[in-house]
Amino acid sequence: MAPRLLASGGQILASRVFQAGLNAVTGWMIARTLGPAGQGHYSLIITSIMFFAALFNGGLGLSAVPILRQGKASLNNIIKSQLLWAVLCGLFLSFLATMAWLIGVPDFVASKIALDSSLSLLILAGILVLLFFDLLFYSMIAAGRVVVGPFANLLRASVHLVLLLTVSAGFTLQYALSAWTVAQTIAVLVLLVVAFKTSSAVSVPSQPLFVLAKKLFKSGWVGQLSTLASMLHLRINLALVAVFYSSVETGIYSIAVLAGEFLWLLSGSLQPVVAWSAADSTDQNRDQVTARAVRIALSVTLVAALFLALSARPLFAFIFNNAYDDSVVPLYYLLPGIVIFAAGAVLAGDFIGRGRPTWNTQASFFTLAVNLLVAVILVPKMGITGAAIASTIAYIMGSLFMMHRFSTVSQIPIVDLFKFTLADFQRK
């Protein structure tokens, strides 16, 4: 039975709103405890982990969606092949880490993320566990268990917060990262248990795991380039701020970015359902489902952005004790792009479901190119405000690019994606 848009999306949204609250408390604790400089180091390390996890992902999660929906492989074999891939990536990453230890890491890099031996091990562990989490997340979507991944996200946010709360006298950068890694690990174990208890809807002949992993990689690596490019255009400006300025400015800008990106939890709650719906090429209604999801995402994100804009200055002053007041202005410049790109977050799920990952790749690289071009000009001159302006310009251009592609394939005019009606919010 197909997940209903608002029913399943509402469950996902509820879990993500709760998750957003937990992440907000966690982010507040880390930012307050470590200070702007420590927050800058922490955000750069997490960004590095996310980048390398996306780099080695290979698209084995993305490509599992159409393959499983079309009955070309069993869920258990897909999970096992993904586990094999993660092990191979772990061996390769361990080799790279050993070489880096023998040759040495450039002083510039080490100073920007306060790198030492213990942090290096945490980064390696974080990459591996996040890699496998992302693979399993999309496999659950492929199996129609669209709410499992978001609830696993909620679990890891809860565990991270609990571990931070257990340290009564404050915590160090190393402990914050250790708690984050443990939380990811627990969520992965839960996903594994659910995955192996989920029966495939079809019976297919068994395939050698390496052959299946190769097949998933062959059909998924192009789509994974989209994820990687998306990761870069979401975080490249943070890296540019770190290059041209100190860790203090990096920490201040990271709070603005995190506050703005919380709003994407709203649009992201619809993405798994849209991906599942769009994967069925026989469904004559799938284009309308996607269009409706885009309208819902844009309208809800706009309302949330207006609320955040009105409350940001007093809220930041209160919760951060004025340490991050300078984050408010770049947040204002980020919000227009955050709102428009909510549509892109939904359409990315549609393109994945259609088996057209290259469309996401093209959009992501286009957005990245615009971001880099504008950021290289503005960041050295305008600092974190320039970084925010560059991001907003890129988000708007990238989202319009994706809307145009969807409009072309669905014959639904772009203007219809902005025609909000109360009927869109009916439970159906």
C-alpha positions as CSV (number, residue, x, y, z in Angstrom):
1,M,0.0,0.0,0.0
2,A,1.4,3.4,-1.0
3,P,2.3,5.8,1.8
4,R,-0.2,8.8,1.7
5,L,1.4,12.2,1.2
6,L,0.2,14.0,4.3
7,A,-0.3,10.9,6.5
8,S,3.2,9.5,6.0
9,G,4.7,13.0,5.5
10,G,3.0,14.1,8.8
11,Q,4.6,11.3,10.7
12,I,7.9,12.1,9.3
13,L,7.4,15.8,9.9
14,A,6.4,15.1,13.6
15,S,9.6,13.1,14.1
16,R,11.7,15.8,12.4
17,V,10.2,18.7,14.3
18,F,11.0,16.9,17.5
19,Q,14.4,16.1,16.1
20,A,14.9,19.8,15.2
21,G,14.1,20.7,18.8
22,L,16.7,18.1,20.1
23,N,19.3,19.4,17.6
24,A,18.6,22.9,18.6
25,V,19.3,22.1,22.3
26,T,22.4,20.1,21.3
27,G,23.6,22.9,19.1
28,W,23.0,25.4,21.9
29,M,24.9,23.4,24.4
30,I,27.9,22.9,22.1
31,A,27.9,26.6,21.0
32,R,27.6,27.8,24.5
33,T,30.2,25.4,26.0
34,L,32.8,25.6,23.3
35,G,32.4,29.2,22.4
36,P,32.6,30.7,18.9
37,A,36.1,29.4,18.2
38,G,35.3,25.9,19.5
39,Q,32.1,25.9,17.5
40,G,34.0,26.8,14.4
41,H,36.3,23.8,14.9
42,Y,33.3,21.5,15.6
43,S,31.4,22.7,12.6
44,L,34.4,22.2,10.3
45,I,35.0,18.7,11.5
46,I,31.4,17.7,11.1
47,T,31.4,19.2,7.6
48,S,34.5,17.2,6.8
49,I,32.9,14.0,8.0
50,M,29.8,14.6,6.0
51,F,31.8,15.4,2.9
52,F,33.9,12.2,3.0
53,A,30.9,10.1,3.9
54,A,29.1,11.5,0.8
55,L,32.3,11.1,-1.3
56,F,32.6,7.3,-0.5
57,N,28.8,6.6,-0.6
58,G,28.8,5.6,-4.2
59,G,25.1,6.1,-4.6
60,L,24.3,2.5,-3.3
61,G,21.5,3.9,-1.3
62,L,20.0,6.1,-4.0
63,S,20.1,3.4,-6.7
64,A,18.4,0.9,-4.4
65,V,15.1,2.7,-4.6
66,P,14.1,2.0,-8.3
67,I,15.9,-1.4,-8.2
68,L,13.9,-2.7,-5.3
69,R,10.6,-1.2,-6.4
70,Q,11.0,-2.9,-9.8
71,G,11.8,-6.3,-8.2
72,K,15.3,-6.6,-9.5
73,A,16.9,-7.5,-6.2
74,S,15.8,-8.6,-2.7
75,L,16.1,-6.2,0.2
76,N,18.3,-8.5,2.3
77,N,20.8,-8.8,-0.6
78,I,20.8,-5.1,-1.1
79,I,21.6,-4.5,2.6
80,K,24.3,-7.1,2.6
81,S,25.9,-5.6,-0.5
82,Q,25.9,-2.2,1.1
83,L,27.5,-3.6,4.2
84,L,30.2,-5.1,2.0
85,W,30.7,-1.8,0.3
86,A,31.1,0.0,3.7
87,V,33.7,-2.5,4.8
88,L,35.7,-1.9,1.6
89,C,35.4,1.8,2.0
90,G,36.6,1.4,5.6
91,L,39.7,-0.4,4.6
92,F,40.5,2.2,2.0
93,L,39.9,5.1,4.4
94,S,42.1,3.4,7.0
95,F,44.9,3.2,4.4
96,L,44.4,6.9,3.6
97,A,44.5,7.8,7.3
98,T,47.7,5.8,7.8
99,M,49.3,7.6,4.9
100,A,48.3,10.9,6.3
101,W,49.7,10.0,9.6
102,L,53.0,9.0,8.0
103,I,53.3,11.9,5.7
104,G,51.7,14.5,8.0
105,V,48.8,16.9,7.7
106,P,49.5,20.4,6.5
107,D,49.7,22.9,9.4
108,F,47.0,25.1,7.9
109,V,44.4,22.2,7.9
110,A,45.4,21.0,11.4
111,S,45.0,24.5,12.8
112,K,41.6,25.1,11.3
113,I,40.1,22.0,12.8
114,A,42.4,21.6,15.9
115,L,43.4,18.2,14.6
116,D,45.2,15.6,16.7
117,S,45.5,11.8,16.9
118,S,42.3,11.3,18.9
119,L,40.3,13.6,16.6
120,S,41.7,11.8,13.6
121,L,40.3,8.5,14.9
122,L,36.9,10.0,15.6
123,I,36.7,11.5,12.2
124,L,37.5,8.1,10.6
125,A,34.9,6.4,12.7
126,G,32.3,9.1,12.0
127,I,32.8,8.9,8.3
128,L,32.2,5.1,8.3
129,V,29.1,5.1,10.5
130,L,27.6,8.0,8.7
131,L,28.3,6.3,5.3
132,F,26.4,3.2,6.3
133,F,23.5,5.2,7.9
134,D,22.9,7.0,4.6
135,L,23.0,3.7,2.6
136,L,20.4,2.2,4.9
137,F,18.2,5.3,5.0
138,Y,17.4,5.0,1.3
139,S,17.1,1.3,1.4
140,M,14.2,1.7,3.9
141,I,12.6,4.2,1.4
142,A,12.9,1.6,-1.3
143,A,11.2,-1.0,0.9
144,G,8.3,1.5,1.5
145,R,9.3,2.0,5.1
146,V,9.5,5.7,4.6
147,V,9.1,6.7,8.3
148,V,11.9,4.4,9.6
149,G,14.8,6.6,8.5
150,P,13.4,9.8,9.9
151,F,12.7,8.1,13.2
152,A,16.3,6.8,13.2
153,N,17.4,10.4,12.8
154,L,15.3,11.2,15.8
155,L,17.0,8.5,17.8
156,R,20.5,9.6,17.0
157,A,19.6,13.2,17.9
158,S,18.2,12.0,21.2
159,V,21.2,9.9,22.1
160,H,23.6,12.7,21.2
161,L,21.7,15.1,23.6
162,V,21.6,12.6,26.4
163,L,25.3,11.9,26.2
164,L,26.0,15.6,26.3
165,L,23.7,16.1,29.3
166,T,25.6,13.4,31.3
167,V,28.6,15.7,31.5
168,S,27.7,18.1,34.3
169,A,30.9,20.2,34.3
170,G,30.9,20.9,30.6
171,F,32.6,19.0,27.8
172,T,35.5,19.2,25.4
173,L,35.5,19.2,21.6
174,Q,36.7,15.6,21.7
175,Y,33.7,14.6,23.9
176,A,31.2,16.4,21.8
177,L,32.5,14.5,18.7
178,S,32.6,11.2,20.6
179,A,29.0,11.6,21.6
180,W,28.0,12.4,18.0
181,T,29.8,9.2,16.8
182,V,28.2,7.0,19.4
183,A,24.8,8.4,18.5
184,Q,25.3,7.6,14.8
185,T,26.4,4.1,15.6
186,I,23.3,3.3,17.7
187,A,21.0,4.6,15.0
188,V,22.8,2.4,12.4
189,L,22.3,-0.7,14.5
190,V,18.6,0.0,14.9
191,L,18.3,0.5,11.1
192,L,20.1,-2.8,10.5
193,V,17.7,-4.6,12.8
194,V,14.6,-3.1,11.1
195,A,16.1,-3.7,7.6
196,F,16.7,-7.4,8.1
197,K,13.2,-7.8,9.6
198,T,11.6,-6.2,6.6
199,S,10.5,-8.7,4.0
200,S,10.9,-8.0,0.4
201,A,7.6,-7.6,-1.6
202,V,9.0,-9.9,-4.3
203,S,11.0,-13.0,-4.6
204,V,14.1,-12.7,-6.9
205,P,17.0,-15.0,-7.6
206,S,20.0,-14.4,-5.3
207,Q,23.0,-12.5,-6.7
208,P,26.6,-12.5,-5.5
209,L,27.0,-9.5,-3.1
210,F,29.9,-8.0,-4.9
211,V,28.1,-8.2,-8.3
212,L,25.0,-6.5,-6.7
213,A,27.2,-3.8,-5.1
214,K,28.8,-3.2,-8.4
215,K,25.4,-2.9,-10.1
216,L,24.2,-0.5,-7.4
217,F,27.3,1.6,-7.8
218,K,27.1,1.6,-11.6
219,S,23.6,3.0,-11.4
220,G,24.1,5.2,-8.4
221,W,27.4,7.0,-8.6
222,V,26.1,9.7,-11.0
223,G,23.3,10.4,-8.6
224,Q,25.7,10.5,-5.7
225,L,27.7,13.2,-7.4
226,S,24.5,15.3,-6.9
227,T,24.6,14.6,-3.1
228,L,28.3,15.5,-3.0
229,A,27.8,18.7,-5.0
230,S,24.8,19.5,-2.8
231,M,27.0,19.0,0.3
232,L,29.6,21.3,-1.2
233,H,27.2,24.1,-2.0
234,L,25.6,23.8,1.4
235,R,29.0,24.1,3.2
236,I,31.5,25.5,0.8
237,N,30.9,29.0,2.1
238,L,31.6,27.9,5.6
239,A,35.0,26.6,4.3
240,L,35.7,29.9,2.5
241,V,34.9,31.8,5.7
242,A,37.4,29.6,7.5
243,V,40.1,30.2,4.8
244,F,39.8,34.0,4.8
245,Y,38.9,34.5,8.5
246,S,39.4,33.0,11.9
247,S,37.6,30.1,13.6
248,V,35.5,32.7,15.5
249,E,33.9,34.0,12.3
250,T,33.4,30.4,11.2
251,G,31.6,29.5,14.4
252,I,29.4,32.6,14.1
253,Y,28.4,31.9,10.5
254,S,27.8,28.2,11.3
255,I,25.1,29.2,13.8
256,A,23.3,31.2,11.1
257,V,23.6,28.3,8.7
258,L,22.3,25.8,11.2
259,A,19.3,28.0,12.2
260,G,18.3,28.5,8.6
261,E,18.7,24.9,7.6
262,F,16.5,23.7,10.4
263,L,13.7,24.9,8.2
264,W,14.5,22.3,5.5
265,L,13.4,19.6,7.9
266,L,9.9,20.7,6.9
267,S,10.4,20.1,3.2
268,G,12.6,17.1,3.8
269,S,9.8,15.3,5.6
270,L,8.0,15.0,2.2
271,Q,11.0,13.9,0.2
272,P,10.9,10.2,1.1
273,V,7.1,9.9,0.2
274,V,7.7,11.7,-3.1
275,A,10.6,9.5,-4.0
276,W,8.4,6.4,-3.3
277,S,5.5,7.8,-5.3
278,A,7.6,8.9,-8.3
279,A,9.3,5.5,-8.5
280,D,6.0,4.0,-9.8
281,S,6.0,4.8,-13.5
282,T,2.4,3.4,-13.9
283,D,1.0,5.9,-11.5
284,Q,-0.8,8.6,-13.5
285,N,-1.1,10.8,-10.5
286,R,2.6,10.9,-9.5
287,D,3.3,14.3,-11.1
288,Q,0.4,15.9,-9.2
289,V,1.6,14.4,-6.0
290,T,5.0,16.0,-6.5
291,A,3.5,19.4,-7.4
292,R,1.3,19.3,-4.3
293,A,4.3,18.4,-2.1
294,V,6.3,21.3,-3.6
295,R,3.4,23.8,-2.8
296,I,3.1,22.4,0.8
297,A,6.9,22.7,1.3
298,L,7.1,26.3,0.0
299,S,4.2,27.6,2.0
300,V,5.1,25.9,5.3
301,T,8.8,26.9,5.0
302,L,7.8,30.5,4.2
303,V,5.7,30.8,7.3
304,A,8.5,29.3,9.4
305,A,11.0,31.6,7.9
306,L,8.9,34.7,8.7
307,F,8.6,33.5,12.3
308,L,12.4,32.9,12.6
309,A,13.2,36.3,11.0
310,L,11.0,38.1,13.6
311,S,12.3,36.2,16.6
312,A,16.0,35.6,15.7
313,R,17.6,38.7,17.3
314,P,16.0,38.4,20.8
315,L,16.2,34.6,20.6
316,F,19.9,34.5,19.8
317,A,20.6,37.1,22.5
318,F,18.8,35.1,25.1
319,I,20.0,31.5,24.4
320,F,23.6,32.4,23.5
321,N,24.1,35.2,26.0
322,N,24.9,37.7,23.2
323,A,27.9,35.6,22.1
324,Y,26.4,35.0,18.6
325,D,24.6,38.2,18.0
326,D,26.6,38.7,14.8
327,S,24.9,35.5,13.4
328,V,21.5,37.3,12.9
329,V,22.4,39.5,9.9
330,P,23.7,36.6,7.7
331,L,20.7,34.6,8.8
332,Y,18.4,37.3,7.4
333,Y,20.2,37.1,4.0
334,L,20.1,33.3,4.0
335,L,16.3,33.0,4.6
336,P,15.0,33.9,1.1
337,G,17.2,31.2,-0.5
338,I,16.2,28.7,2.3
339,V,12.5,29.2,1.4
340,I,12.9,28.8,-2.3
341,F,15.2,25.8,-2.1
342,A,12.5,24.0,-0.1
343,A,11.0,23.2,-3.5
344,G,14.4,21.8,-4.6
345,A,14.5,19.4,-1.6
346,V,11.1,17.9,-2.6
347,L,12.0,17.7,-6.3
348,A,15.2,15.9,-5.5
349,G,13.1,13.0,-4.1
350,D,11.0,13.0,-7.3
351,F,14.0,12.7,-9.5
352,I,15.5,9.9,-7.4
353,G,12.2,8.0,-7.6
354,R,12.1,8.4,-11.4
355,G,15.5,6.8,-11.7
356,R,16.9,10.2,-13.0
357,P,19.7,10.9,-10.5
358,T,21.6,12.8,-13.2
359,W,19.0,15.6,-13.0
360,N,19.9,16.1,-9.4
361,T,23.5,16.0,-10.3
362,Q,23.1,18.7,-12.9
363,A,21.1,20.9,-10.6
364,S,23.6,20.5,-7.7
365,F,26.6,21.3,-9.9
366,F,24.8,24.3,-11.3
367,T,24.0,25.5,-7.8
368,L,27.6,24.9,-6.7
369,A,29.0,26.8,-9.7
370,V,26.8,29.8,-9.0
371,N,27.7,29.7,-5.3
372,L,31.4,29.5,-5.9
373,L,31.4,32.3,-8.5
374,V,29.5,34.7,-6.2
375,A,31.2,33.6,-2.9
376,V,34.7,34.0,-4.2
377,I,33.8,37.6,-5.0
378,L,31.8,38.5,-1.9
379,V,33.3,36.5,1.0
380,P,36.8,38.3,1.0
381,K,35.1,41.7,0.9
382,M,31.9,41.2,2.9
383,G,32.8,38.2,5.2
384,I,29.9,36.1,6.6
385,T,27.3,38.5,5.1
386,G,28.8,37.9,1.6
387,A,28.7,34.2,2.2
388,A,25.0,34.3,3.1
389,I,24.2,36.4,0.0
390,A,26.1,34.0,-2.2
391,S,24.2,31.1,-0.8
392,T,20.8,32.7,-1.3
393,I,21.5,33.5,-4.9
394,A,22.7,30.0,-5.5
395,Y,19.7,28.4,-3.8
396,I,17.2,30.4,-5.8
397,M,19.0,29.7,-9.1
398,G,19.3,26.0,-8.3
399,S,15.7,25.6,-7.3
400,L,14.4,27.4,-10.4
401,F,16.6,25.0,-12.5
402,M,15.0,22.0,-10.8
403,M,11.5,23.5,-11.2
404,H,12.1,24.0,-14.9
405,R,13.2,20.4,-15.3
406,F,10.2,19.1,-13.5
407,S,7.9,21.3,-15.5
408,T,9.3,20.0,-18.7
409,V,8.8,16.4,-17.9
410,S,5.4,16.7,-16.2
411,Q,3.9,19.5,-18.4
412,I,2.9,21.3,-15.2
413,P,3.7,25.0,-15.5
414,I,6.2,26.4,-13.0
415,V,3.7,29.0,-11.9
416,D,1.4,26.2,-10.7
417,L,4.0,25.2,-8.1
418,F,3.3,28.5,-6.4
419,K,-0.5,28.4,-6.5
420,F,-1.1,27.5,-2.9
421,T,-4.6,26.3,-1.9
422,L,-6.2,24.9,1.2
423,A,-6.9,21.8,-0.7
424,D,-3.2,21.0,-0.7
425,F,-3.4,20.4,3.0
426,Q,-6.3,18.0,3.0
427,R,-5.5,14.6,4.5
428,K,-5.2,12.4,1.4
